[in-house]
Amino acid sequence: MQSLQSDRGLLNPSAQVVTTARWEDLDPLEFERFRRSIRERRGRSDESLIYLSDLELAKALGVVEANGSVRAVRLAALLLFGKEDVLRRLVPTHEVAFQVLRGLDIEVNDFFRWPLLRVMEEVESRIRARNREQELMVGLLRVGVPDYPERALREAVANALIHRDYQRIWAVHFQWHPERIEISNPAGFPEGVRLDNLLVTAPRPRNPLLADAWKRAGIIERTARGIDTIFYEQLRNGRLAPSYARSDTVTVVIVIPGGEANLDFERLLVTEARSGRTLGLDDLLILNALWQERSVDTSEAARLTQKPEAETRATLHRLVEAGLVEERGEKRGRTWHLSAAAYRALGDRAAYVRQRGFEPLQQEQMVLQYVEKHGRITRRRQPSCAGLAAPKPTGSSIALQNKDFWPVKVSEDAVSVIGKAGNERRKRTVIDGKRTRAFICAAGCIRPPVRRSIGTSGPSVRRWG
């Protein structure tokens, strides 16, 4: 029942009083650890807490009830400052696992029941010890590209510790795989938070008192946009976006991809930053998708950014103005792809031509050159030689789909029968001085006019001359 209430924001579990806990159960060394965190993170921590006594600090954080003497100790006080043996006895659900896995082999398998700040420091030190870094030179500027951005990992670990359900017995797991890091905590998303609104929903901490203490210590973002930070840092380092897709109603799982970084993408971002153009999270989400998928339409971009299409369209136009993105098509058929300058910066110039495709006039000349050289062209062959999509079988072209072709000899009098894709119409052409009628199908392919009749043996096709 308490888990359900905390999911709905009706209960603050970390503010619950632990009736058997006493002030003596808190460790003075952990209070000093909290002050050290504030000093190390000046500018994003609450420095007014540094010079308070232990009791005054606990009262300022709201983790104890005191009026002269301490009357009650809350769960947050034990999680922040409790002694290890006291945590094992009074908070048996609190446990953190750090594991390093190589396939089915387990290289490291350590479990901690320490106060949260001590756990956080231990995990961060292990991350720094294992996290390798590549060097990227952009002009005279040296840029370090780590396997995993430490700021993103810190936010992900902090989120797991703060937002977990301390009514459940399961541990928080930090698992380091060869190509990814997985962090899971026992608790589903709070009510109203879903996979499709993670980046835009208002913050809903499951343990507000604990979250506030960590903000004041400078460990997590005071803006409460930790998930934005995770995505931004991961994309900014030339990596694939994190994924929460494996989360369910009782567990939140974040998968942070590792592997080889896209150094060319990182170089592009550094170059943009040096030019004074700072790219935001929405920009990075779209650029990363365009690099991976080559093109997206407006609705797909809106799904990526989790913003309305109008707002997403404004972001896309801003990227067009910056020279990073180009648009193609009109209205509902409009798509977006990386610009020639972007592909050039990414070291893949040919990809722009493949993605941009050919203009109708180029397609026309390619088909005519093919017919002039080979004497004829089949309906199956025409799309590939002109860079068009393969035609889909329709009711009016079934008989021509697999084997029929239109033999043509091209002379100086020949004129094109290729029109703009999607404009099916009848047109006259002159071939060897003789007028012949032809159709242009929706895919832009040549086919002769046909007259169809339906009989007991199925449709038959007769050519028109």
C-alpha positions as a Python dict, from the first residue, in 0.01 Angstrom:
ca = {
    (1, 'M'): (0, 0, 0),
    (2, 'Q'): (282, 244, 89),
    (3, 'S'): (456, 163, -242),
    (4, 'L'): (137, 247, -431),
    (5, 'Q'): (95, 572, -238),
    (6, 'S'): (454, 676, -307),
    (7, 'D'): (405, 598, -680),
    (8, 'R'): (110, 837, -682),
    (9, 'G'): (294, 1106, -487),
    (10, 'L'): (67, 1066, -184),
    (11, 'L'): (347, 957, 49),
    (12, 'N'): (708, 1061, 107),
    (13, 'P'): (870, 733, 220),
    (14, 'S'): (1205, 893, 307),
    (15, 'A'): (1025, 1125, 552),
    (16, 'Q'): (877, 835, 748),
    (17, 'V'): (989, 817, 1112),
    (18, 'V'): (1182, 502, 1208),
    (19, 'T'): (1055, 455, 1562),
    (20, 'T'): (1344, 238, 1683),
    (21, 'A'): (1617, 469, 1551),
    (22, 'R'): (1812, 703, 1781),
    (23, 'W'): (2040, 1001, 1722),
    (24, 'E'): (2334, 782, 1831),
    (25, 'D'): (2269, 557, 1529),
    (26, 'L'): (2401, 829, 1297),
    (27, 'D'): (2773, 841, 1209),
    (28, 'P'): (2960, 1175, 1254),
    (29, 'L'): (3194, 1073, 970),
    (30, 'E'): (2899, 1072, 730),
    (31, 'F'): (2806, 1427, 829),
    (32, 'E'): (3161, 1530, 744),
    (33, 'R'): (3134, 1343, 412),
    (34, 'F'): (2821, 1547, 335),
    (35, 'R'): (3006, 1876, 408),
    (36, 'R'): (3298, 1766, 189),
    (37, 'S'): (3057, 1702, -97),
    (38, 'I'): (2927, 2057, -62),
    (39, 'R'): (3280, 2202, -64),
    (40, 'E'): (3384, 1999, -372),
    (41, 'R'): (3079, 2110, -565),
    (42, 'R'): (3075, 2482, -491),
    (43, 'G'): (2844, 2671, -720),
    (44, 'R'): (2589, 2392, -746),
    (45, 'S'): (2553, 2303, -377),
    (46, 'D'): (2409, 2478, -72),
    (47, 'E'): (2722, 2625, 87),
    (48, 'S'): (2525, 2764, 383),
    (49, 'L'): (2522, 2411, 528),
    (50, 'I'): (2901, 2376, 556),
    (51, 'Y'): (2946, 2545, 894),
    (52, 'L'): (2645, 2395, 1073),
    (53, 'S'): (2688, 2141, 1352),
    (54, 'D'): (2571, 1784, 1294),
    (55, 'L'): (2238, 1841, 1466),
    (56, 'E'): (2179, 2176, 1294),
    (57, 'L'): (2265, 2018, 958),
    (58, 'A'): (2020, 1732, 1016),
    (59, 'K'): (1749, 1979, 1119),
    (60, 'A'): (1818, 2200, 815),
    (61, 'L'): (1775, 1898, 589),
    (62, 'G'): (1456, 1800, 773),
    (63, 'V'): (1574, 1445, 841),
    (64, 'V'): (1518, 1462, 1220),
    (65, 'E'): (1257, 1611, 1450),
    (66, 'A'): (1426, 1804, 1727),
    (67, 'N'): (1347, 2076, 1975),
    (68, 'G'): (1648, 2089, 2201),
    (69, 'S'): (1684, 1710, 2185),
    (70, 'V'): (1612, 1472, 1897),
    (71, 'R'): (1261, 1328, 1923),
    (72, 'A'): (1248, 1130, 1596),
    (73, 'V'): (1482, 1008, 1323),
    (74, 'R'): (1347, 975, 968),
    (75, 'L'): (1439, 714, 709),
    (76, 'A'): (1633, 975, 509),
    (77, 'A'): (1862, 1037, 811),
    (78, 'L'): (1953, 669, 828),
    (79, 'L'): (2013, 645, 452),
    (80, 'L'): (2234, 954, 455),
    (81, 'F'): (2417, 927, 785),
    (82, 'G'): (2340, 587, 941),
    (83, 'K'): (2608, 348, 1065),
    (84, 'E'): (2654, 33, 857),
    (85, 'D'): (2533, -210, 1125),
    (86, 'V'): (2230, 9, 1196),
    (87, 'L'): (2137, 14, 827),
    (88, 'R'): (2156, -365, 809),
    (89, 'R'): (1924, -389, 1109),
    (90, 'L'): (1675, -105, 1053),
    (91, 'V'): (1677, -72, 671),
    (92, 'P'): (1730, -429, 544),
    (93, 'T'): (1593, -339, 198),
    (94, 'H'): (1887, -106, 129),
    (95, 'E'): (2154, -276, -82),
    (96, 'V'): (2364, -180, -385),
    (97, 'A'): (2541, -428, -616),
    (98, 'F'): (2838, -341, -840),
    (99, 'Q'): (2902, -612, -1099),
    (100, 'V'): (3140, -648, -1393),
    (101, 'L'): (3025, -913, -1640),
    (102, 'R'): (3196, -1078, -1939),
    (103, 'G'): (2935, -1293, -2104),
    (104, 'L'): (2842, -1555, -1844),
    (105, 'D'): (3152, -1484, -1637),
    (106, 'I'): (3131, -1253, -1335),
    (107, 'E'): (3458, -1067, -1277),
    (108, 'V'): (3335, -842, -993),
    (109, 'N'): (3033, -901, -771),
    (110, 'D'): (3033, -666, -471),
    (111, 'F'): (2738, -567, -251),
    (112, 'F'): (2724, -261, -24),
    (113, 'R'): (2497, -165, 264),
    (114, 'W'): (2667, 165, 335),
    (115, 'P'): (2517, 515, 369),
    (116, 'L'): (2424, 656, 30),
    (117, 'L'): (2700, 915, -7),
    (118, 'R'): (2964, 656, 74),
    (119, 'V'): (2813, 418, -181),
    (120, 'M'): (2807, 696, -439),
    (121, 'E'): (3174, 777, -385),
    (122, 'E'): (3270, 409, -414),
    (123, 'V'): (3079, 362, -740),
    (124, 'E'): (3225, 682, -887),
    (125, 'S'): (3581, 574, -800),
    (126, 'R'): (3526, 236, -968),
    (127, 'I'): (3383, 405, -1276),
    (128, 'R'): (3690, 631, -1304),
    (129, 'A'): (3921, 331, -1268),
    (130, 'R'): (3755, 139, -1553),
    (131, 'N'): (3646, 418, -1785),
    (132, 'R'): (3889, 449, -2076),
    (133, 'E'): (3926, 765, -2285),
    (134, 'Q'): (4009, 829, -2649),
    (135, 'E'): (4179, 1144, -2768),
    (136, 'L'): (4030, 1354, -3045),
    (137, 'M'): (4214, 1648, -3199),
    (138, 'V'): (4002, 1926, -3346),
    (139, 'G'): (4254, 2171, -3484),
    (140, 'L'): (4481, 2245, -3189),
    (141, 'L'): (4214, 2150, -2936),
    (142, 'R'): (4242, 1816, -2758),
    (143, 'V'): (3908, 1660, -2667),
    (144, 'G'): (3880, 1355, -2443),
    (145, 'V'): (3605, 1109, -2541),
    (146, 'P'): (3543, 855, -2262),
    (147, 'D'): (3382, 515, -2304),
    (148, 'Y'): (3099, 648, -2086),
    (149, 'P'): (3037, 1012, -1985),
    (150, 'E'): (3092, 1023, -1607),
    (151, 'R'): (2834, 1294, -1554),
    (152, 'A'): (2566, 1079, -1719),
    (153, 'L'): (2662, 776, -1509),
    (154, 'R'): (2657, 983, -1190),
    (155, 'E'): (2307, 1107, -1264),
    (156, 'A'): (2189, 756, -1353),
    (157, 'V'): (2328, 606, -1030),
    (158, 'A'): (2190, 893, -821),
    (159, 'N'): (1846, 851, -980),
    (160, 'A'): (1851, 479, -901),
    (161, 'L'): (1937, 540, -535),
    (162, 'I'): (1697, 829, -483),
    (163, 'H'): (1396, 700, -674),
    (164, 'R'): (1407, 337, -565),
    (165, 'D'): (1130, 193, -351),
    (166, 'Y'): (1274, 124, -6),
    (167, 'Q'): (973, -92, 77),
    (168, 'R'): (1100, -358, -168),
    (169, 'I'): (1381, -597, -77),
    (170, 'W'): (1561, -603, -413),
    (171, 'A'): (1897, -432, -456),
    (172, 'V'): (2001, -153, -690),
    (173, 'H'): (2224, -313, -956),
    (174, 'F'): (2507, -147, -1146),
    (175, 'Q'): (2620, -393, -1417),
    (176, 'W'): (2918, -320, -1640),
    (177, 'H'): (2901, -526, -1963),
    (178, 'P'): (3162, -512, -2244),
    (179, 'E'): (2941, -295, -2469),
    (180, 'R'): (2696, -133, -2227),
    (181, 'I'): (2616, -40, -1868),
    (182, 'E'): (2284, -136, -1711),
    (183, 'I'): (2153, 28, -1395),
    (184, 'S'): (1832, -102, -1239),
    (185, 'N'): (1639, -16, -927),
    (186, 'P'): (1333, -174, -764),
    (187, 'A'): (1048, 63, -847),
    (188, 'G'): (839, 138, -1152),
    (189, 'F'): (797, 486, -1293),
    (190, 'P'): (591, 719, -1073),
    (191, 'E'): (233, 773, -1182),
    (192, 'G'): (216, 987, -1495),
    (193, 'V'): (572, 907, -1609),
    (194, 'R'): (595, 693, -1925),
    (195, 'L'): (857, 603, -2182),
    (196, 'D'): (705, 853, -2428),
    (197, 'N'): (722, 1153, -2191),
    (198, 'L'): (1040, 1090, -1990),
    (199, 'L'): (1213, 1395, -2136),
    (200, 'V'): (927, 1640, -2091),
    (201, 'T'): (728, 1535, -1783),
    (202, 'A'): (756, 1736, -1463),
    (203, 'P'): (993, 1588, -1201),
    (204, 'R'): (820, 1342, -966),
    (205, 'P'): (1074, 1214, -709),
    (206, 'R'): (958, 911, -514),
    (207, 'N'): (1159, 1026, -209),
    (208, 'P'): (1142, 1408, -213),
    (209, 'L'): (1323, 1457, 120),
    (210, 'L'): (1615, 1244, 4),
    (211, 'A'): (1623, 1411, -337),
    (212, 'D'): (1635, 1757, -176),
    (213, 'A'): (1930, 1659, 43),
    (214, 'W'): (2126, 1535, -259),
    (215, 'K'): (2053, 1853, -452),
    (216, 'R'): (2182, 2062, -164),
    (217, 'A'): (2494, 1844, -151),
    (218, 'G'): (2546, 1919, -522),
    (219, 'I'): (2537, 1553, -625),
    (220, 'I'): (2241, 1582, -863),
    (221, 'E'): (2106, 1865, -1075),
    (222, 'R'): (1912, 2126, -878),
    (223, 'T'): (1691, 2168, -1184),
    (224, 'A'): (1572, 1809, -1133),
    (225, 'R'): (1636, 1734, -1502),
    (226, 'G'): (1871, 1442, -1444),
    (227, 'I'): (1732, 1234, -1732),
    (228, 'D'): (1793, 1522, -1974),
    (229, 'T'): (2153, 1532, -1851),
    (230, 'I'): (2197, 1158, -1908),
    (231, 'F'): (2071, 1181, -2267),
    (232, 'Y'): (2260, 1502, -2345),
    (233, 'E'): (2598, 1381, -2217),
    (234, 'Q'): (2564, 1046, -2392),
    (235, 'L'): (2476, 1202, -2730),
    (236, 'R'): (2735, 1478, -2692),
    (237, 'N'): (3006, 1211, -2667),
    (238, 'G'): (2912, 1056, -3002),
    (239, 'R'): (2721, 764, -2849),
    (240, 'L'): (2382, 608, -2905),
    (241, 'A'): (2099, 740, -2689),
    (242, 'P'): (2025, 564, -2356),
    (243, 'S'): (1722, 337, -2339),
    (244, 'Y'): (1460, 278, -2070),
    (245, 'A'): (1272, 28, -2286),
    (246, 'R'): (1330, -265, -2049),
    (247, 'S'): (1156, -92, -1758),
    (248, 'D'): (827, -229, -1629),
    (249, 'T'): (580, -167, -1346),
    (250, 'V'): (817, -286, -1072),
    (251, 'T'): (1164, -205, -1207),
    (252, 'V'): (1330, 87, -1385),
    (253, 'V'): (1621, -18, -1607),
    (254, 'I'): (1843, 219, -1801),
    (255, 'V'): (2082, 82, -2063),
    (256, 'I'): (2370, 313, -2158),
    (257, 'P'): (2543, 196, -2480),
    (258, 'G'): (2921, 192, -2496),
    (259, 'G'): (3149, 55, -2766),
    (260, 'E'): (3331, 265, -3022),
    (261, 'A'): (3242, 632, -3020),
    (262, 'N'): (3149, 814, -3339),
    (263, 'L'): (3449, 1050, -3334),
    (264, 'D'): (3341, 1223, -3655),
    (265, 'F'): (3006, 1310, -3495),
    (266, 'E'): (3191, 1435, -3187),
    (267, 'R'): (3419, 1646, -3409),
    (268, 'L'): (3113, 1800, -3577),
    (269, 'L'): (2967, 1897, -3237),
    (270, 'V'): (3296, 2044, -3117),
    (271, 'T'): (3329, 2245, -3439),
    (272, 'E'): (2976, 2381, -3395),
    (273, 'A'): (3052, 2476, -3033),
    (274, 'R'): (3371, 2657, -3138),
    (275, 'S'): (3165, 2848, -3395),
    (276, 'G'): (2941, 2975, -3117),
    (277, 'R'): (2645, 2748, -3195),
    (278, 'T'): (2547, 2553, -2886),
    (279, 'L'): (2331, 2253, -2965),
    (280, 'G'): (2059, 2154, -2719),
    (281, 'L'): (1919, 1813, -2636),
    (282, 'D'): (1649, 1828, -2908),
    (283, 'D'): (1914, 1918, -3167),
    (284, 'L'): (2132, 1625, -3062),
    (285, 'L'): (1843, 1379, -3063),
    (286, 'I'): (1752, 1476, -3419),
    (287, 'L'): (2109, 1486, -3552),
    (288, 'N'): (2188, 1149, -3396),
    (289, 'A'): (1875, 997, -3551),
    (290, 'L'): (1960, 1144, -3893),
    (291, 'W'): (2308, 996, -3872),
    (292, 'Q'): (2171, 654, -3774),
    (293, 'E'): (1854, 641, -3988),
    (294, 'R'): (1962, 881, -4267),
    (295, 'S'): (1625, 1057, -4282),
    (296, 'V'): (1318, 1123, -4067),
    (297, 'D'): (988, 1295, -4120),
    (298, 'T'): (844, 1556, -3884),
    (299, 'S'): (628, 1311, -3690),
    (300, 'E'): (927, 1082, -3625),
    (301, 'A'): (1134, 1378, -3506),
    (302, 'A'): (851, 1483, -3274),
    (303, 'R'): (843, 1133, -3129),
    (304, 'L'): (1218, 1147, -3065),
    (305, 'T'): (1206, 1483, -2888),
    (306, 'Q'): (871, 1408, -2720),
    (307, 'K'): (754, 1756, -2823),
    (308, 'P'): (457, 1874, -3035),
    (309, 'E'): (515, 1873, -3409),
    (310, 'A'): (500, 2253, -3431),
    (311, 'E'): (780, 2288, -3176),
    (312, 'T'): (980, 2010, -3341),
    (313, 'R'): (938, 2175, -3681),
    (314, 'A'): (1087, 2494, -3539),
    (315, 'T'): (1388, 2295, -3416),
    (316, 'L'): (1431, 2137, -3759),
    (317, 'H'): (1418, 2476, -3932),
    (318, 'R'): (1677, 2606, -3688),
    (319, 'L'): (1907, 2319, -3786),
    (320, 'V'): (1842, 2400, -4152),
    (321, 'E'): (1945, 2761, -4092),
    (322, 'A'): (2260, 2636, -3917),
    (323, 'G'): (2350, 2441, -4232),
    (324, 'L'): (2332, 2100, -4063),
    (325, 'V'): (2003, 1969, -4206),
    (326, 'E'): (1819, 1989, -4539),
    (327, 'E'): (1454, 1926, -4613),
    (328, 'R'): (1304, 1748, -4909),
    (329, 'G'): (948, 1716, -5029),
    (330, 'E'): (640, 1912, -4938),
    (331, 'K'): (368, 1901, -4675),
    (332, 'R'): (308, 1547, -4544),
    (333, 'G'): (571, 1403, -4773),
    (334, 'R'): (846, 1626, -4633),
    (335, 'T'): (1151, 1451, -4492),
    (336, 'W'): (1472, 1577, -4335),
    (337, 'H'): (1829, 1459, -4379),
    (338, 'L'): (2179, 1579, -4299),
    (339, 'S'): (2321, 1849, -4523),
    (340, 'A'): (2618, 1810, -4755),
    (341, 'A'): (2830, 2012, -4511),
    (342, 'A'): (2733, 1781, -4225),
    (343, 'Y'): (2817, 1467, -4423),
    (344, 'R'): (3144, 1627, -4528),
    (345, 'A'): (3229, 1695, -4163),
    (346, 'L'): (3134, 1336, -4078),
    (347, 'G'): (3373, 1205, -4344),
    (348, 'D'): (3104, 1043, -4561),
    (349, 'R'): (3053, 1266, -4862),
    (350, 'A'): (2898, 992, -5079),
    (351, 'A'): (2623, 936, -4822),
    (352, 'Y'): (2475, 1275, -4906),
    (353, 'V'): (2431, 1180, -5272),
    (354, 'R'): (2282, 844, -5178),
    (355, 'Q'): (2042, 1007, -4935),
    (356, 'R'): (1950, 1310, -5146),
    (357, 'G'): (1883, 1091, -5446),
    (358, 'F'): (1843, 1209, -5803),
    (359, 'E'): (1637, 1489, -5947),
    (360, 'P'): (1358, 1398, -6199),
    (361, 'L'): (1562, 1532, -6493),
    (362, 'Q'): (1855, 1311, -6393),
    (363, 'Q'): (1624, 1010, -6365),
    (364, 'E'): (1490, 1081, -6714),
    (365, 'Q'): (1836, 1093, -6868),
    (366, 'M'): (1946, 776, -6689),
    (367, 'V'): (1651, 577, -6823),
    (368, 'L'): (1700, 705, -7178),
    (369, 'Q'): (2071, 623, -7166),
    (370, 'Y'): (1991, 274, -7043),
    (371, 'V'): (1741, 212, -7325),
    (372, 'E'): (1982, 354, -7584),
    (373, 'K'): (2253, 118, -7469),
    (374, 'H'): (2048, -199, -7410),
    (375, 'G'): (1760, -150, -7652),
    (376, 'R'): (1485, -208, -7398),
    (377, 'I'): (1405, -169, -7030),
    (378, 'T'): (1185, -381, -6805),
    (379, 'R'): (954, -245, -6542),
    (380, 'R'): (1152, -430, -6278),
    (381, 'R'): (1485, -289, -6395),
    (382, 'Q'): (1378, 76, -6440),
    (383, 'P'): (1367, 181, -6072),
    (384, 'S'): (1717, 56, -5992),
    (385, 'C'): (1879, 226, -6289),
    (386, 'A'): (1712, 559, -6209),
    (387, 'G'): (1750, 554, -5832),
    (388, 'L'): (1377, 511, -5772),
    (389, 'A'): (1198, 297, -5520),
    (390, 'A'): (1087, -41, -5649),
    (391, 'P'): (727, -28, -5773),
    (392, 'K'): (464, -204, -5568),
    (393, 'P'): (220, -428, -5753),
    (394, 'T'): (-119, -265, -5804),
    (395, 'G'): (-442, -380, -5967),
    (396, 'S'): (-362, -212, -6299),
    (397, 'S'): (-11, -346, -6340),
    (398, 'I'): (-17, -706, -6213),
    (399, 'A'): (41, -854, -6556),
    (400, 'L'): (338, -624, -6618),
    (401, 'Q'): (496, -670, -6275),
    (402, 'N'): (714, -976, -6327),
    (403, 'K'): (786, -1043, -6691),
    (404, 'D'): (635, -790, -6935),
    (405, 'F'): (848, -515, -7079),
    (406, 'W'): (814, -258, -7348),
    (407, 'P'): (1080, -298, -7620),
    (408, 'V'): (1184, 43, -7746),
    (409, 'K'): (1437, 167, -7997),
    (410, 'V'): (1544, 522, -7932),
    (411, 'S'): (1627, 759, -8217),
    (412, 'E'): (1710, 1128, -8230),
    (413, 'D'): (1338, 1201, -8237),
    (414, 'A'): (1275, 1025, -7904),
    (415, 'V'): (1139, 1230, -7623),
    (416, 'S'): (1109, 1130, -7260),
    (417, 'V'): (807, 958, -7116),
    (418, 'I'): (930, 993, -6760),
    (419, 'G'): (730, 1241, -6555),
    (420, 'K'): (732, 1345, -6196),
    (421, 'A'): (675, 1050, -5961),
    (422, 'G'): (316, 1030, -5848),
    (423, 'N'): (170, 1207, -6154),
    (424, 'E'): (19, 920, -6349),
    (425, 'R'): (-104, 1049, -6680),
    (426, 'R'): (-123, 963, -7049),
    (427, 'K'): (137, 1121, -7271),
    (428, 'R'): (243, 1093, -7635),
    (429, 'T'): (599, 1023, -7739),
    (430, 'V'): (770, 1000, -8077),
    (431, 'I'): (978, 688, -8133),
    (432, 'D'): (1132, 630, -8475),
    (433, 'G'): (896, 891, -8616),
    (434, 'K'): (589, 695, -8505),
    (435, 'R'): (345, 819, -8244),
    (436, 'T'): (283, 576, -7962),
    (437, 'R'): (82, 630, -7648),
    (438, 'A'): (232, 541, -7309),
    (439, 'F'): (150, 564, -6942),
    (440, 'I'): (371, 685, -6662),
    (441, 'C'): (310, 493, -6341),
    (442, 'A'): (317, 641, -5991),
    (443, 'A'): (672, 514, -5935),
    (444, 'G'): (792, 694, -6246),
    (445, 'C'): (839, 375, -6452),
    (446, 'I'): (768, 327, -6824),
    (447, 'R'): (481, 103, -6923),
    (448, 'P'): (256, 90, -7229),
    (449, 'P'): (-115, 154, -7211),
    (450, 'V'): (-303, -167, -7147),
    (451, 'R'): (-662, -270, -7194),
    (452, 'R'): (-781, -516, -6931),
    (453, 'S'): (-1061, -765, -6951),
    (454, 'I'): (-1169, -1013, -6685),
    (455, 'G'): (-1267, -1365, -6779),
    (456, 'T'): (-1307, -1701, -6613),
    (457, 'S'): (-940, -1772, -6655),
    (458, 'G'): (-836, -1445, -6492),
    (459, 'P'): (-728, -1104, -6623),
    (460, 'S'): (-577, -1070, -6968),
    (461, 'V'): (-369, -784, -7101),
    (462, 'R'): (-362, -659, -7461),
    (463, 'R'): (-119, -399, -7586),
    (464, 'W'): (-231, -80, -7755),
    (465, 'G'): (-42, 31, -8061),
}
